[in-house]
C-alpha cells in the first residue's frame, strides 16, 4: 500500500498537490494536529 501511494505521489504533480492539501487540512484539525504534527506527516510523505 505504501509503495502504491509513493508511486502516485512521485509520478504526478496533481497527486502531490492533493497530498499536500490533505496534510495541511488534517493539520488544521485540532485533534489530529495534537496527535500527529504536520511536519511528521510531510516528512513521511516526502520519502
PDB file with SEQRES, HELIX, SHEET and CRYST1 records, atoms N, CA, C and O in Angstrom:
SEQRES   1 A   47  UNK UNK UNK UNK UNK UNK UNK UNK UNK UNK UNK UNK UNK          
SEQRES   2 A   47  UNK UNK UNK UNK UNK UNK UNK UNK UNK UNK UNK UNK UNK          
SEQRES   3 A   47  UNK UNK UNK UNK UNK UNK UNK UNK UNK UNK UNK UNK UNK          
SEQRES   4 A   47  UNK UNK UNK UNK UNK UNK UNK UNK                              
HELIX    1 AA1 UNK A    2  UNK A   11  1                                  10    
HELIX    2 AA2 UNK A   13  UNK A   28  1                                  16    
HELIX    3 AA3 UNK A   30  UNK A   35  1                                   6    
HELIX    4 AA4 UNK A   38  UNK A   45  1                                   8    
CRYST1    1.000    1.000    1.000  90.00  90.00  90.00 P 1           1          
ATOM      1  N   UNK A   1       0.826  -1.191   0.000  1.00  0.00           N  
ATOM      2  CA  UNK A   1       0.000   0.000   0.000  1.00  0.00           C  
ATOM      3  C   UNK A   1       0.871   1.257   0.000  1.00  0.00           C  
ATOM      4  O   UNK A   1       0.589   2.220  -0.712  1.00  0.00           O  
ATOM      5  N   UNK A   2       1.928   1.232   0.805  1.00  0.00           N  
ATOM      6  CA  UNK A   2       2.809   2.395   0.877  1.00  0.00           C  
ATOM      7  C   UNK A   2       3.498   2.655  -0.459  1.00  0.00           C  
ATOM      8  O   UNK A   2       3.646   3.805  -0.871  1.00  0.00           O  
ATOM      9  N   UNK A   3       3.915   1.595  -1.129  1.00  0.00           N  
ATOM     10  CA  UNK A   3       4.589   1.775  -2.419  1.00  0.00           C  
ATOM     11  C   UNK A   3       3.621   2.307  -3.476  1.00  0.00           C  
ATOM     12  O   UNK A   3       4.022   3.073  -4.352  1.00  0.00           O  
ATOM     13  N   UNK A   4       2.368   1.913  -3.400  1.00  0.00           N  
ATOM     14  CA  UNK A   4       1.366   2.427  -4.337  1.00  0.00           C  
ATOM     15  C   UNK A   4       1.169   3.927  -4.140  1.00  0.00           C  
ATOM     16  O   UNK A   4       1.139   4.685  -5.110  1.00  0.00           O  
ATOM     17  N   UNK A   5       1.034   4.356  -2.886  1.00  0.00           N  
ATOM     18  CA  UNK A   5       0.881   5.780  -2.609  1.00  0.00           C  
ATOM     19  C   UNK A   5       2.124   6.563  -3.019  1.00  0.00           C  
ATOM     20  O   UNK A   5       2.026   7.654  -3.578  1.00  0.00           O  
ATOM     21  N   UNK A   6       3.285   5.997  -2.736  1.00  0.00           N  
ATOM     22  CA  UNK A   6       4.533   6.658  -3.115  1.00  0.00           C  
ATOM     23  C   UNK A   6       4.625   6.812  -4.634  1.00  0.00           C  
ATOM     24  O   UNK A   6       5.081   7.842  -5.131  1.00  0.00           O  
ATOM     25  N   UNK A   7       4.196   5.796  -5.360  1.00  0.00           N  
ATOM     26  CA  UNK A   7       4.211   5.855  -6.827  1.00  0.00           C  
ATOM     27  C   UNK A   7       3.306   6.977  -7.337  1.00  0.00           C  
ATOM     28  O   UNK A   7       3.714   7.757  -8.197  1.00  0.00           O  
ATOM     29  N   UNK A   8       2.077   7.065  -6.812  1.00  0.00           N  
ATOM     30  CA  UNK A   8       1.151   8.100  -7.264  1.00  0.00           C  
ATOM     31  C   UNK A   8       1.678   9.493  -6.954  1.00  0.00           C  
ATOM     32  O   UNK A   8       1.580  10.395  -7.786  1.00  0.00           O  
ATOM     33  N   UNK A   9       2.239   9.673  -5.754  1.00  0.00           N  
ATOM     34  CA  UNK A   9       2.710  10.999  -5.355  1.00  0.00           C  
ATOM     35  C   UNK A   9       3.925  11.425  -6.170  1.00  0.00           C  
ATOM     36  O   UNK A   9       4.036  12.591  -6.547  1.00  0.00           O  
ATOM     37  N   UNK A  10       4.832  10.499  -6.445  1.00  0.00           N  
ATOM     38  CA  UNK A  10       6.045  10.878  -7.166  1.00  0.00           C  
ATOM     39  C   UNK A  10       5.828  10.991  -8.671  1.00  0.00           C  
ATOM     40  O   UNK A  10       6.594  11.687  -9.337  1.00  0.00           O  
ATOM     41  N   UNK A  11       4.831  10.345  -9.222  1.00  0.00           N  
ATOM     42  CA  UNK A  11       4.636  10.351 -10.666  1.00  0.00           C  
ATOM     43  C   UNK A  11       3.716  11.454 -11.166  1.00  0.00           C  
ATOM     44  O   UNK A  11       3.693  11.731 -12.365  1.00  0.00           O  
ATOM     45  N   UNK A  12       2.973  12.075 -10.299  1.00  0.00           N  
ATOM     46  CA  UNK A  12       2.012  13.067 -10.755  1.00  0.00           C  
ATOM     47  C   UNK A  12       2.045  14.303  -9.862  1.00  0.00           C  
ATOM     48  O   UNK A  12       1.982  14.200  -8.637  1.00  0.00           O  
ATOM     49  N   UNK A  13       2.144  15.466 -10.489  1.00  0.00           N  
ATOM     50  CA  UNK A  13       2.137  16.718  -9.741  1.00  0.00           C  
ATOM     51  C   UNK A  13       0.771  16.930  -9.092  1.00  0.00           C  
ATOM     52  O   UNK A  13       0.689  17.433  -7.971  1.00  0.00           O  
ATOM     53  N   UNK A  14      -0.283  16.556  -9.779  1.00  0.00           N  
ATOM     54  CA  UNK A  14      -1.630  16.737  -9.235  1.00  0.00           C  
ATOM     55  C   UNK A  14      -1.810  15.924  -7.961  1.00  0.00           C  
ATOM     56  O   UNK A  14      -2.368  16.425  -6.984  1.00  0.00           O  
ATOM     57  N   UNK A  15      -1.350  14.685  -7.955  1.00  0.00           N  
ATOM     58  CA  UNK A  15      -1.459  13.860  -6.755  1.00  0.00           C  
ATOM     59  C   UNK A  15      -0.599  14.411  -5.630  1.00  0.00           C  
ATOM     60  O   UNK A  15      -0.975  14.319  -4.461  1.00  0.00           O  
ATOM     61  N   UNK A  16       0.549  14.982  -5.969  1.00  0.00           N  
ATOM     62  CA  UNK A  16       1.412  15.588  -4.954  1.00  0.00           C  
ATOM     63  C   UNK A  16       0.712  16.776  -4.304  1.00  0.00           C  
ATOM     64  O   UNK A  16       0.751  16.932  -3.084  1.00  0.00           O  
ATOM     65  N   UNK A  17       0.076  17.608  -5.117  1.00  0.00           N  
ATOM     66  CA  UNK A  17      -0.635  18.761  -4.572  1.00  0.00           C  
ATOM     67  C   UNK A  17      -1.811  18.334  -3.707  1.00  0.00           C  
ATOM     68  O   UNK A  17      -2.069  18.940  -2.667  1.00  0.00           O  
ATOM     69  N   UNK A  18      -2.517  17.307  -4.123  1.00  0.00           N  
ATOM     70  CA  UNK A  18      -3.631  16.797  -3.325  1.00  0.00           C  
ATOM     71  C   UNK A  18      -3.123  16.268  -1.992  1.00  0.00           C  
ATOM     72  O   UNK A  18      -3.752  16.493  -0.957  1.00  0.00           O  
ATOM     73  N   UNK A  19      -1.991  15.566  -2.003  1.00  0.00           N  
ATOM     74  CA  UNK A  19      -1.419  15.038  -0.763  1.00  0.00           C  
ATOM     75  C   UNK A  19      -1.022  16.169   0.178  1.00  0.00           C  
ATOM     76  O   UNK A  19      -1.259  16.079   1.382  1.00  0.00           O  
ATOM     77  N   UNK A  20      -0.425  17.224  -0.351  1.00  0.00           N  
ATOM     78  CA  UNK A  20      -0.031  18.367   0.483  1.00  0.00           C  
ATOM     79  C   UNK A  20      -1.260  19.064   1.049  1.00  0.00           C  
ATOM     80  O   UNK A  20      -1.270  19.442   2.220  1.00  0.00           O  
ATOM     81  N   UNK A  21      -2.302  19.240   0.229  1.00  0.00           N  
ATOM     82  CA  UNK A  21      -3.525  19.874   0.721  1.00  0.00           C  
ATOM     83  C   UNK A  21      -4.191  19.023   1.794  1.00  0.00           C  
ATOM     84  O   UNK A  21      -4.714  19.559   2.771  1.00  0.00           O  
ATOM     85  N   UNK A  22      -4.178  17.709   1.625  1.00  0.00           N  
ATOM     86  CA  UNK A  22      -4.767  16.820   2.618  1.00  0.00           C  
ATOM     87  C   UNK A  22      -4.010  16.898   3.938  1.00  0.00           C  
ATOM     88  O   UNK A  22      -4.626  16.939   5.003  1.00  0.00           O  
ATOM     89  N   UNK A  23      -2.687  16.917   3.878  1.00  0.00           N  
ATOM     90  CA  UNK A  23      -1.883  17.028   5.101  1.00  0.00           C  
ATOM     91  C   UNK A  23      -2.141  18.366   5.780  1.00  0.00           C  
ATOM     92  O   UNK A  23      -2.267  18.421   7.004  1.00  0.00           O  
ATOM     93  N   UNK A  24      -2.223  19.446   5.006  1.00  0.00           N  
ATOM     94  CA  UNK A  24      -2.499  20.763   5.583  1.00  0.00           C  
ATOM     95  C   UNK A  24      -3.882  20.798   6.226  1.00  0.00           C  
ATOM     96  O   UNK A  24      -4.057  21.392   7.290  1.00  0.00           O  
ATOM     97  N   UNK A  25      -4.854  20.170   5.595  1.00  0.00           N  
ATOM     98  CA  UNK A  25      -6.199  20.117   6.171  1.00  0.00           C  
ATOM     99  C   UNK A  25      -6.213  19.330   7.471  1.00  0.00           C  
ATOM    100  O   UNK A  25      -6.811  19.761   8.457  1.00  0.00           O  
ATOM    101  N   UNK A  26      -5.552  18.171   7.474  1.00  0.00           N  
ATOM    102  CA  UNK A  26      -5.514  17.362   8.690  1.00  0.00           C  
ATOM    103  C   UNK A  26      -4.778  18.081   9.812  1.00  0.00           C  
ATOM    104  O   UNK A  26      -5.146  17.943  10.979  1.00  0.00           O  
ATOM    105  N   UNK A  27      -3.749  18.844   9.478  1.00  0.00           N  
ATOM    106  CA  UNK A  27      -3.008  19.596  10.485  1.00  0.00           C  
ATOM    107  C   UNK A  27      -3.875  20.693  11.089  1.00  0.00           C  
ATOM    108  O   UNK A  27      -3.716  21.041  12.259  1.00  0.00           O  
ATOM    109  N   UNK A  28      -4.793  21.240  10.293  1.00  0.00           N  
ATOM    110  CA  UNK A  28      -5.640  22.315  10.800  1.00  0.00           C  
ATOM    111  C   UNK A  28      -6.698  21.804  11.781  1.00  0.00           C  
ATOM    112  O   UNK A  28      -7.228  22.583  12.573  1.00  0.00           O  
ATOM    113  N   UNK A  29      -7.004  20.533  11.740  1.00  0.00           N  
ATOM    114  CA  UNK A  29      -7.930  19.960  12.715  1.00  0.00           C  
ATOM    115  C   UNK A  29      -7.213  19.850  14.055  1.00  0.00           C  
ATOM    116  O   UNK A  29      -6.105  19.317  14.121  1.00  0.00           O  
ATOM    117  N   UNK A  30      -7.821  20.337  15.100  1.00  0.00           N  
ATOM    118  CA  UNK A  30      -7.145  20.426  16.398  1.00  0.00           C  
ATOM    119  C   UNK A  30      -6.718  19.061  16.924  1.00  0.00           C  
ATOM    120  O   UNK A  30      -5.592  18.917  17.400  1.00  0.00           O  
ATOM    121  N   UNK A  31      -7.576  18.071  16.850  1.00  0.00           N  
ATOM    122  CA  UNK A  31      -7.261  16.763  17.433  1.00  0.00           C  
ATOM    123  C   UNK A  31      -6.137  16.070  16.677  1.00  0.00           C  
ATOM    124  O   UNK A  31      -5.230  15.516  17.299  1.00  0.00           O  
ATOM    125  N   UNK A  32      -6.177  16.089  15.370  1.00  0.00           N  
ATOM    126  CA  UNK A  32      -5.137  15.434  14.571  1.00  0.00           C  
ATOM    127  C   UNK A  32      -3.816  16.171  14.733  1.00  0.00           C  
ATOM    128  O   UNK A  32      -2.761  15.540  14.794  1.00  0.00           O  
ATOM    129  N   UNK A  33      -3.860  17.502  14.803  1.00  0.00           N  
ATOM    130  CA  UNK A  33      -2.652  18.292  14.977  1.00  0.00           C  
ATOM    131  C   UNK A  33      -1.959  18.022  16.297  1.00  0.00           C  
ATOM    132  O   UNK A  33      -0.735  18.123  16.384  1.00  0.00           O  
ATOM    133  N   UNK A  34      -2.718  17.682  17.320  1.00  0.00           N  
ATOM    134  CA  UNK A  34      -2.113  17.355  18.612  1.00  0.00           C  
ATOM    135  C   UNK A  34      -1.458  15.988  18.596  1.00  0.00           C  
ATOM    136  O   UNK A  34      -0.397  15.799  19.190  1.00  0.00           O  
ATOM    137  N   UNK A  35      -2.077  15.042  17.926  1.00  0.00           N  
ATOM    138  CA  UNK A  35      -1.565  13.665  17.910  1.00  0.00           C  
ATOM    139  C   UNK A  35      -0.410  13.509  16.933  1.00  0.00           C  
ATOM    140  O   UNK A  35       0.605  12.898  17.268  1.00  0.00           O  
ATOM    141  N   UNK A  36      -0.550  14.049  15.741  1.00  0.00           N  
ATOM    142  CA  UNK A  36       0.448  13.866  14.688  1.00  0.00           C  
ATOM    143  C   UNK A  36       0.725  15.208  14.013  1.00  0.00           C  
ATOM    144  O   UNK A  36      -0.077  15.665  13.199  1.00  0.00           O  
ATOM    145  N   UNK A  37       1.847  15.842  14.342  1.00  0.00           N  
ATOM    146  CA  UNK A  37       2.149  17.156  13.753  1.00  0.00           C  
ATOM    147  C   UNK A  37       2.303  17.088  12.233  1.00  0.00           C  
ATOM    148  O   UNK A  37       2.666  16.049  11.681  1.00  0.00           O  
ATOM    149  N   UNK A  38       2.025  18.191  11.576  1.00  0.00           N  
ATOM    150  CA  UNK A  38       2.100  18.250  10.121  1.00  0.00           C  
ATOM    151  C   UNK A  38       3.492  18.008   9.576  1.00  0.00           C  
ATOM    152  O   UNK A  38       3.644  17.462   8.483  1.00  0.00           O  
ATOM    153  N   UNK A  39       4.512  18.408  10.325  1.00  0.00           N  
ATOM    154  CA  UNK A  39       5.881  18.185   9.852  1.00  0.00           C  
ATOM    155  C   UNK A  39       6.195  16.702   9.762  1.00  0.00           C  
ATOM    156  O   UNK A  39       6.929  16.274   8.871  1.00  0.00           O  
ATOM    157  N   UNK A  40       5.648  15.922  10.673  1.00  0.00           N  
ATOM    158  CA  UNK A  40       5.853  14.468  10.632  1.00  0.00           C  
ATOM    159  C   UNK A  40       5.145  13.879   9.421  1.00  0.00           C  
ATOM    160  O   UNK A  40       5.698  13.022   8.732  1.00  0.00           O  
ATOM    161  N   UNK A  41       3.919  14.338   9.159  1.00  0.00           N  
ATOM    162  CA  UNK A  41       3.178  13.826   8.008  1.00  0.00           C  
ATOM    163  C   UNK A  41       3.850  14.231   6.703  1.00  0.00           C  
ATOM    164  O   UNK A  41       3.902  13.433   5.767  1.00  0.00           O  
ATOM    165  N   UNK A  42       4.371  15.470   6.623  1.00  0.00           N  
ATOM    166  CA  UNK A  42       5.061  15.923   5.412  1.00  0.00           C  
ATOM    167  C   UNK A  42       6.334  15.112   5.180  1.00  0.00           C  
ATOM    168  O   UNK A  42       6.623  14.706   4.054  1.00  0.00           O  
ATOM    169  N   UNK A  43       7.092  14.880   6.250  1.00  0.00           N  
ATOM    170  CA  UNK A  43       8.329  14.102   6.115  1.00  0.00           C  
ATOM    171  C   UNK A  43       8.013  12.671   5.699  1.00  0.00           C  
ATOM    172  O   UNK A  43       8.751  12.072   4.917  1.00  0.00           O  
ATOM    173  N   UNK A  44       6.919  12.123   6.221  1.00  0.00           N  
ATOM    174  CA  UNK A  44       6.530  10.765   5.849  1.00  0.00           C  
ATOM    175  C   UNK A  44       6.096  10.661   4.403  1.00  0.00           C  
ATOM    176  O   UNK A  44       6.340   9.646   3.750  1.00  0.00           O  
ATOM    177  N   UNK A  45       5.453  11.705   3.895  1.00  0.00           N  
ATOM    178  CA  UNK A  45       5.001  11.654   2.502  1.00  0.00           C  
ATOM    179  C   UNK A  45       6.110  12.030   1.527  1.00  0.00           C  
ATOM    180  O   UNK A  45       5.982  11.780   0.329  1.00  0.00           O  
ATOM    181  N   UNK A  46       7.193  12.623   2.016  1.00  0.00           N  
ATOM    182  CA  UNK A  46       8.287  13.043   1.134  1.00  0.00           C  
ATOM    183  C   UNK A  46       9.279  11.919   0.852  1.00  0.00           C  
ATOM    184  O   UNK A  46      10.153  12.075  -0.001  1.00  0.00           O  
ATOM    185  N   UNK A  47       9.166  10.805   1.542  1.00  0.00           N  
ATOM    186  CA  UNK A  47      10.130   9.719   1.347  1.00  0.00           C  
ATOM    187  C   UNK A  47      10.072   9.178  -0.015  1.00  0.00           C  
ATOM    188  O   UNK A  47      10.818   8.257  -0.347  1.00  0.00           O  
TER     189      UNK A  47                                                      
END                                                                             
